[in-house]
Amino acid sequence: MRGPGEAGVELLSSVVASQDDLHAHFGGIVPEVASRRHIEMIVPVVREALQRADVGWADLSAIAVTVGPGLIGSLVVGVAAAKGLAIARDLPLVGVHHLEGHIYSATVEATLPFPSVVLIASGGHSHLVFMRHHGDYEVLGRTLDDAPGEAFDKGARLLGLPYPGGPALAELADSYDGRADPLPRARLPGSLDFSFSGVKTALARLVKEQELDAEGRARAAAAYQESIALSLCERAIEAAEESGYLPIIAVGGVACNRRLRALLSAKAEEAGLRAIFPEAKLCTDNGAMVAAAGAHKFAHGGGESLDLDCAANLPLKSWARGNRA
C-alpha cells in the first residue's frame, strides 16, 4: 500500500488465503482450525504480497495489523507475527480495528467525504457510524441480534444451501425472475439499530409450512435477501438524513451483495443522497483494507507501542483526539 495522497491510497498487491474450503466440511468456521491455518499461512502470504508489489523490507514505513474484534486465536497469531516483524525490521507498528479496516477499504484510489455516514454490513457486524474525519467515529446504530452476513448464512442453511451460505443464497435469489415480496421484518421506531431475528423466523416458518420446489426456494431466497437489503437501506438513509443529508459509504462483506448495491444506490438517489461503495473484492475481509486503514492512521497519528494487544470484542473508538482505539 502506498499513500495516503490526494487520491487516497494506492494498492500495490493483495493476497488473500481463503479458508472457505477448509471450513466447508464443518458447515462453519471452527476457531481452533482457523488459528492453526493462520500460523501456517501468515509468512507465505506476507512473502507473496511483497513479491507481487515488487518491494523489499527497506521500502516499508510501518506494519499494520488487526487487533480486534474477531476470533482471539487468529488475532493473537496476527499480532504476534506483526510484532516480530516490527522488531526484526525496526518498523513502527499500527493497530487497526477490524471495522476501521472495512471503512478504509473505500479509500483505495479514492478519498472519503467528510462528514459521512458509514454502513458496515458484514458476517459479524452491522453498524451505522457517523464519521466526522479520519479516526473520528460515533456509532449511531448496531444490530440487536444477528449481523446481516450471519442472517444470510442462517437463511442459507434453512434453504439447504452449502457453506459459505451468504454467496450461495444471493446467487439463488438473483436467479429468481419474478416479484420478490419482502418477508415480515422487525420495526424499531425511534432507533437506528438493526434486527434480523424476525425475518429469519419468517423464513423458517415458510420453509416448515410449505414444500418448496426449485422455483419456490429461489422465490423464498429472493424475498429473504430483499428483506435484509431493505432493512439496511432504510436505516442507512434515515441516518444520513438525520445527520444532515450526508453521503453514505457502504462497506463490509455484505456490501458485495448486488441487490443491496442496486437498492441503496436507487434509494439514495431518490432521497438526494450519494451512495459510495468500495470495489467488491475489497469488501470481504482482506489485508489491503487493514493496510489502507493503517496507512491513514500512521499518517495522522504515528506508530504505537509494542505493548499493543488484541481483544475479541474490541469496541470501535475514535483515535483522532488522542483516544487511541
Protein Blocks (a to p, Z undefined) as FASTA:
>chain_A
ZZddfkopadfbdcdddfklmmmmnopacfklmmmmmmmmmmmmmmmmmmmnopafklpg
bdcddfbecdfklmmmmmmmmmmmmmmnopacddddfklmmmmmmmgopacddddddddd
dfkbccddddfbghiacdfbdcfkbcfklmmmmmmmmnopacdfklmmmmmmmmpmbdcd
dddddddehiabdcfklmmmmmmmmmmmpccdfklmmmmmmmmmmmmmmmmmmmmmmmmm
mnoopadddedjklmpmklmmmmmmmmmmnopacddddfklmpgcfklmmmmmmmmmmmn
opadfkbccdfklccddfklopaZZ
